Amino acid sequence: NVSTVAEPVAAALAYITQNRNRLGASGRLLIVDIGGGTSDVTSVSYSIADDGKITFTVEDEDGDLSLGGNDWDEALYKKIYPDDEEFDPVRMRAVREFKLLLCKKGDKESTRDIKRIFTGVNRDVEIQMSRAEFDEATKALLQKDLIRQFVSANGGINKFDRIVLVGGGCHMPQIREGLQALYPKAEVAKFMPSQAIAAGAAYYAKNRMKNMVDTKFKVWATYGIMIQNEKRQQQIMNLIFKGMDFTDGVATCESKKWLRAQCATASEITCKVFESKVRYTQQEIAAAIANNDAKCVIFNERNKEKFKPNGMKFAMNVPQSYRDRADEYKLFVKMELSLSEGTLTMWCREENDKNWIPMSEGDEENEE
């Protein structure tokens, strides 16, 4: 009986179980996870019932899939060996070991030079530097803008009870110091950077069969398709909204606004998918689901950076029975997002037809 648990949930679970006496019955954590190759920031809310059951909701997440602890290693390497055109494996190994030594130095020792000789294959490597120099050489890597924008989109830092730092990269003192400087009044906790996720996963495995842990997720992005309005203007009709709840593992929505299709030429209907990080309130989501006109956005120069093609295109061969009905017919679409697979699925139907026809996923690059 195999189950999975999201890493930010595992980290939050480990933190809560070890700090339960200091926490309230409910709260919200900002999980910052800096691993070897990626950085993630997640909003996780929790509630603890009287019987001890913990319910988590992953409300929002973002990150940088190309930034992690390895980038700090490379920046330190370039600081020490500026003339190297390529990374020497022996020197890089020494640099990584040296970084670990620097991270163990407290604030009082941050300006003191450390000198070490590392034994390599056929040669030794000598490095000398202070932690302060390392911090200065790598300070631009901490994605403060990403975190600031994420926090702002989620109501501001006052909406979080504390910031929890996990992942091996958070061993570096500059991570905690940088976030504390960004949010002076916030409580920033470095929590078992290398063990938190594993510890939380172990607790989850032990307690999920007892029904003592429950995890919920909200949709992480807004998805829509390109349509034309009555004035022949291009619009993005959003169907799945960031912040929607998943129900039984899926988030789904049917269009209330119809797609304009010309029978004479439309033997195939295609829908290009657009994705954005635009977040809506629960009231806006409810209104948009009830009436898609509420969140149809004119696609123009002002907002094209917010709504971008995500590389997906769905197509459907239009039945002859549709094309025979009128010069112009009304076509409705339905979109579904799977939580477990992270995949989108689409269907179409004509106004007078109750049966949904599956649309096939195509390659946008092959679109004529």
N, C-alpha and C positions, 0 to 999 in steps of 0.2 A: 504494500500500500504506500505508494510514493506520492509525496506532495511537495510543492515548492512554496517558498516565501520570498517576497521581494526584499532586496538587500536593505533599503531604508527602513522597512518594517522590522527586519531582524535587528538592525542597529537600535531602533527605538525600543523594541521589546527588551533588549539587553539593558539599555539605560534605565528603563522604567523599573524593571525587576530589581535592579541593584540600588535604585534611589527612591523607592516607593515611599519611604517615610518622609522624604523632603518634597514630594509632589502632591498636588491636589487630586481629586477624584477624576478630573478631566483637564485637558490642556492641549497645547499645540507646540510641536517641536520643529525647528528648522534643522534638518540633517544635512551637513556638508560632508561629502565623501570624496576624498582625493586619493585615488588609487595609483597604480603604476603607470597606466596609460590613459585614464579617463578621470573626469571630475564631474560630480553630480550634486545637485542641490534639490532637496525634496521637502515639501510641507506635509507633515504627518500629524493628524489630530488623534487623540486617544480618550477613552473613558474607562474607568474601572468600576465595575459593579460591586455590590455589597458582598457577593459570593466570591469575589476575586477575579471574575472573568474580565479580560481586557479586550476591548474592541478598538481597532485601528481603522482610520480612513486615510488613504493616500490621496491628498487633495490636489497636489500639483507637483510637477517635477520638470527639471530642465538640466542642462549640462553641456559639457564640451567633450565630445568623443575623441578629441585629438590632444587633450592636455592632461598630463598626470605627472607623477613623481619623476619619470624618465626625463621630462623636459627640464626639471631642476638639475638633474645630473648633467645634462648636456650643456646647460648654461654655465654651471660651475666648471665643467671641463674647458669650455671656451675662455673662461676667465683665467684659468691656470695656464692653458696652452693655446694662446691666441694665434700662434703661427701654424698650428696643425690644420691641414686642409681636410683631413678625415679623422674619425675617432679611432685612436689606437686602443685595441682591446685590453692590453695590460694597463695602460694609463687609466682607461675608463673604470676598470675594476678598482683601482686604487682610489679614484675620485669618489666612487660610490661608498667605499669604506670610510673615506675621509669625511664625507657628508654626514654619515651616521655619528661620527665623533663630534662634529660641530653641533649637531642637534642635541647632544647631551649637555652642552655647556649652558649654564644659567646666565641670567642677565648680567650679573656681576663679572662674568668671564667673557662676555660677548666681544669685547675689544681686544682681548689678549690673543696673540698669535699662537697657533698650534702647529707644531712641526712633527711630522711622522715620516718614517721610511717604510714603504711597503715592499715586500719581497715578491717579485714576479718571476716569470719563466726567463731564465738567462740574464735577468737584470733586476735592479731595485729601482723603485720610484720614490722620490722625495717630494713632499708637498708641505707648504707652509702658508697659513692663512688664518684670519680670525673669523668668528661667526658673523660679526658685523659686516665684513667684506662680502661674505657669502650672501647675506641678506640683501645687501645693496645691489649685488650683481644679478639677483633673481627676483627682486621685488615686483617687477612688471608682470610676472607670470600669474600672480594671484588675480583671479578674474573678479575684481571688485564690481565692475560694471554689470556683469552677469548676475551677481548676487544682489546688487542694489536694485536692479530692474525686477528681479524675481520677488524680492521682499516687497517692493512697491506695488507690484501687481497683486500681491496677496494681502493687501491692507496695511502694510507698514510693519516695522519691527515690533511695535507694541502689541501686535496680534499674536506674537510668539512668546511662549514662556521662557524659552532659552534656545541657544544655538548649540548643537551637539556635533563635535568634530570626530569623524571616524575615517578609517582608511590609512594606509601606511604613510601617505604624504603628510598627514596631520601630525606626525612626530616632529615636523619642523616647527620650531617656536614662532617663526614669522607668520604662520597661518593664523594661529590664535591671536597674535599681536595685531595683525592686519585687520582682522574682523572686529577685535575689541576697539581698535581706533576708529573703524567705520561706524560702529554702534557702541559708543561709550557706556550707555546705560544698560546694555543687554548683558545677560549672563552667558558667557561663552565657556563651554565645558569640553575639554579634550578628554574623550572617553575611550579607553582601550583601543587605540587606533588600529592595531593589527589583529585584535581578537573579537571586537564587538559584534561583527556580523556573524562570525562562527558561533559565538556564545548565544546570540539571539536565535539563530537557526536551531541550535540544540534545544533551547527552551521551547521553541515552537513545536518541534518534533515530539517532545515529551508531553505537551499539554493540549495539542490540537485534538487528539483522540478523546480527551476528556471534555471537549467542547468548552475549553477555558480561554481560547484565543479565537478571535474573529477578525477578518481583514476585509475591508471594503475599498473600492477604488473609484475615483472620478476620472472622467475622460481627460486626457492630457493635451489635446489640441482641438481646434475647430476645423471641420472638413466641409467643403462645399463644392458645387459644380458651376461651370460657366453656363449662363443662359442668356437669352435676349428678352428684354421687356417689350411692352407694346410700342415703344418708340424706337425699337431696334437697337437699343443701347446694350452693351455688354454688362452683365451683372454677375456677381457671385451669389448664388443661393446657398446659404449655409444650412446644412442638414444635421450634422453632429456637432455639438457645442462643447468647448472646453468647460469643464466643471459639471457636465451631466453625470448622473449616477449610472453605473452599470447595473442592469437587472438580469440576474441569472447568467452573468458573464458576458452580456452583450449590451450595447447601446444602439438604439435604432430610432429612425424617424422617417416618416413619409412626407413627401412634398404636398403642400396644399395649393401651391402655385404650379400651373402646368407649363410644360415645355412646348414652345412653338415648333411645329414640324410641317414641312411642305411635302405632301404625298407624291408630287410629280418627281421629286428628286431624292427624297429621303428613303431609300431602300435600306439604309442602315442609320441608326441613331448612335452618336458617340457623345460621351460625357467625360470631359477632362476634370480631374480632381484637383482642387486647390486646398492648401493647408495654411493655417495661421495660428499664432499664439494669442489671438484676441480672446479675452476672457469676458464672459457675460455673467450677470447676477442670476440667481435662481429665478427671480421674477421675469427677467428678460428671456431666459431659456424657455420658461413655461409659455410665455406669450408667443415666442418664435415658433415653438412646436405647434401651437394652436393655429398660427397664421404665419406662414413662411414669409409673407410680405414684410413682416416686422424686421427681418434681418437679411433682406436682399441688399447687397452693397454694390453700388455702381463701381465698375472696375475702371479706374483712371490713373493718371500720373500721381495723384495725391496718396493713393492707398495701395499701389501695386507692390510696394515693399512689404506690406503687411500680409497680403494674400498672394502666395506663390504656388505655382504648380508643384505637386509633390512627385511627379513622374508616373502617376497612374492614370489610365484611361480605360473606360468601360464602353463596350459596344453591344448593340443588339440588332439583329436582322429583323426589320419590320415586317410582320406578317402581311400577306397580300390583302387579307380581310380588313386590316387597318387602312391600307392605302386606297381601298375601293370606297371607303365611306364618304370622304369629303376632300375638297382641295386642301384643307388644312385641318388637322385633327389635334386633339389635346392629349398629351402624354404626361403621365405622372411617374415619379421615381421614388424609390425607397432605398435608404442606405443603412448598412449595419456594420458596426465595429466590434470585433471580437477581442475580449480582454486577454484570453489565454494565447491566442495566435498573433494578436496585434495586427490583424488584417481587416481590410474593408471588402464588403460585398455589396453589389447593387442589383436592383430589379426595376423593371418598367411595366407599366400597364396603360392601356388606352382608357379614356374617361368612362366608357360604357362597359368596360371589361373588368370583372372582379378578380381575374387571375393574374398574378404577378409573373412576369417572364424574366428569368435570370439573365443578367448581362454578363458577357465574358470580359475578362480583364485583358487588355491589349497593351502593347508597347508604345508609349507616347512618341518615342523616337522614330517609329515607323509611320507616324501620322502624316498624311499628305497635306 
